Structure formats: structure tokens, C-alpha cells
Amino acid sequence: MSTVVMAVGVFDLLHAGHLHYLEQAKSLGDKLIVVVAHDETVRKRKHEPITNHNLRRRMVSGLKPVDESIIGNPPEISIFEILGRVMPSKIALGYDQKHSIDSIKKGLIEHGFEHIEVVRVEGLSDDLDGTRKIIAKILDIWPSKKGGPYEED
């Protein structure tokens, strides 16, 4: 029987940190299914997404470690519904995902998914391993003059 690993994330402005997370997640099993956060979930929990969930799913699908990607539930539908469809053996959490492994395990047990193992993977040792870090660096180096660095005189 194959080991199915599920990874979850926003994946807005796809970067090396995302690839590292998914490579590590894939190493935990035979098949990697990635759940890309629904736009409404991103809006409710984080920020306005820069790219929509269909495009983010398409980008994630193109990454070598990913066997399948799906769009997650809107916020009014429990994450546990998607677990019933994916049926993972393991859930891989990114190093910077704020979820508590203990609270996830408790929720899994309460919903009848006590067989699922939760694993936190290591981060990439790079200073630009997160979307917010990349945006901050762009804003830091972007000239403040009107039109940016490519404005013609």
C-alpha cells in the first residue's frame, strides 16, 4: 500500500521555499497531494491573494514533487471534509505554518482520522524563503521615484 502525503498552503508568488517544502513532503511517502488554499480562505485568514486559486493550483501542479493538486475548501467547509477525499497517511506542515501539531492531532482524532501522522518539515536556509520576505526585499530595493526603475526619461 502506498503512503499518501498531503501538503497544504497558499502558494502565492511561488518561490524556492515552496519547492523545498514540497520536496520534503514528497520524501515522506510515495504520492504527494497538495491542497492549494481557496481564495476565500486566504482572504479570511491571511490577505488578499495576489494570484487566484486556479492559477496557484496550476503552478503547484507543474512542480516535480507534486503528483496531484486540488483546490481546498472555502472557509465555511471544514478541512476534515477534504481529508475524507484525499485519505492521506501523513500531513506535512511547513516550518513556518503556524499550526500546532498537537491541536491538529487532537482534531484528527475527534474526526476519526487518528491514523494520520502529522510531520513538520524543515525550512530552507535562505533569506528569501517566504513570500512576505520576497515582497519586503522588492519594496526595499525598488526606487521610490514614479514609475520604478524602468521609467524612461
C-alpha positions in Angstrom: 0.0 0.0 0.0 1.4 3.4 -0.9 1.9 6.2 1.5 0.0 9.3 0.5 1.3 12.6 1.9 -0.8 15.8 1.9 0.7 19.2 2.0 -1.4 22.4 2.4 -0.5 26.0 1.6 -1.4 29.2 -0.2 1.5 29.1 -2.7 1.1 32.8 -3.7 4.1 34.0 -5.6 5.7 30.5 -5.9 9.3 30.5 -4.7 12.2 28.3 -3.6 10.8 27.9 -0.1 7.6 26.4 -1.5 9.6 24.0 -3.7 11.7 23.0 -0.7 8.6 22.3 1.4 7.1 20.1 -1.3 10.3 18.2 -1.9 10.5 17.4 1.8 6.8 16.5 1.9 7.3 14.1 -1.1 10.2 12.4 0.7 7.8 11.3 3.4 5.9 9.0 1.1 5.1 7.7 -2.3 2.4 10.1 -3.5 2.1 13.9 -2.8 -1.2 15.6 -3.0 -1.1 19.3 -2.5 -4.1 21.3 -1.3 -3.9 24.9 -2.5 -5.9 27.2 -0.3 -9.2 28.5 -1.7 -9.2 32.3 -2.4 -11.9 32.9 0.3 -9.9 31.1 2.9 -6.8 33.1 2.1 -8.8 36.3 2.4 -10.3 35.3 5.7 -7.1 34.0 7.3 -4.2 35.9 5.7 -4.5 38.5 3.0 -5.9 39.3 -0.4 -4.3 36.6 -2.7 -2.1 38.0 -5.5 -3.0 35.2 -7.8 -6.3 33.2 -7.8 -6.5 29.7 -6.6 -6.9 28.2 -10.1 -3.6 29.7 -11.2 -1.8 28.8 -7.9 -3.0 25.2 -8.3 -1.8 25.1 -11.9 1.7 26.4 -10.8 1.9 23.9 -8.0 0.9 21.1 -10.3 3.9 21.8 -12.5 6.4 21.2 -9.7 8.2 17.9 -10.0 7.5 16.5 -6.5 3.7 17.1 -6.9 1.6 14.1 -8.0 -1.7 15.9 -7.7 -3.0 19.2 -6.6 -6.5 20.3 -5.7 -8.1 23.5 -4.5 -9.1 23.5 -0.9 -12.4 24.1 0.7 -13.9 27.6 1.1 -13.7 28.6 4.8 -17.2 27.6 5.7 -16.4 23.9 4.9 -14.1 22.0 7.3 -10.7 20.9 6.4 -11.7 17.5 7.6 -14.1 17.1 4.6 -11.1 17.2 2.3 -9.2 14.6 4.4 -12.0 12.2 3.6 -11.4 12.7 -0.1 -7.6 12.7 0.0 -7.2 10.0 2.6 -3.5 10.8 3.4 -1.3 8.7 5.6 0.7 11.8 6.6 0.2 15.5 6.6 3.3 17.6 6.0 3.4 21.0 7.7 5.8 23.7 6.5 8.3 25.0 9.0 6.6 28.4 9.1 3.0 27.2 9.2 1.5 28.4 12.4 -0.5 25.2 13.1 0.2 23.3 16.3 0.9 19.7 15.7 -0.9 18.8 19.0 -4.0 20.7 18.1 -4.1 19.1 14.6 -3.7 15.6 16.1 -6.5 16.3 18.5 -8.8 17.5 15.7 -7.8 14.4 13.6 -8.7 12.1 16.5 -12.0 13.9 17.1 -13.0 13.5 13.4 -11.9 9.8 13.1 -8.6 10.3 11.4 -6.4 9.1 14.2 -4.3 7.1 11.8 -2.9 10.2 10.1 0.6 11.2 11.1 1.5 14.9 11.2 5.1 15.9 10.4 6.7 19.3 10.4 9.4 19.7 7.7 12.5 21.8 7.9 12.8 25.2 6.4 15.1 26.3 3.6 18.2 28.0 4.9 17.8 31.1 2.6 16.9 34.6 3.4 14.2 34.7 0.7 12.2 31.5 1.7 8.9 33.3 2.2 6.5 35.4 0.1 6.5 38.2 2.7 10.3 38.3 2.7 10.4 38.5 -1.1 7.9 41.3 -1.2 9.8 43.2 1.6 13.0 42.9 -0.4 11.4 44.1 -3.6 9.9 47.1 -1.8 13.3 47.8 -0.2 15.2 47.8 -3.5 12.6 49.4 -5.7 13.3 53.0 -6.4 10.8 55.3 -4.9 10.6 57.6 -7.9 7.4 57.4 -10.0 7.3 54.5 -12.4 10.0 52.4 -10.9 13.4 51.5 -12.3 12.2 51.2 -15.9 10.7 54.6 -16.4 12.0 56.3 -19.4 13.2 59.9 -19.0 
